[in-house]
Amino acid sequence: MYQQAVEMFNVKPKTGIAYLQEQGYLDRANDSIVTFLKETPRLSKAFIGEYISRKDNPELTEAYMRLVCENAINFSQSYNIGR
């Protein structure tokens, strides 16, 4: 079922996300969606970009950028500590 959702996402992102939400594997919170997008292997990077840049949900774009920035800061801090 999960692999089917990944395949659906790679054809039409909105359909794949909706399917996971309907099956109870993903809630509707932007943070949950962003975590799925960031941590799921084999998702099309092009479709991730298309999905997070939709103008009908700017909060999703903001949540994704927050996660990316937090990861970059954590990497930078851990890199500097290891020096």
Secondary structure by P-SEA (a helix, b strand, c coil): caaaaaaaaaacaaaaaaaaaaaccccccaaaaaaaaaccccccaaaaaaaaaccccaaaaaaaaaaaaaaaaaaaaaaaaac
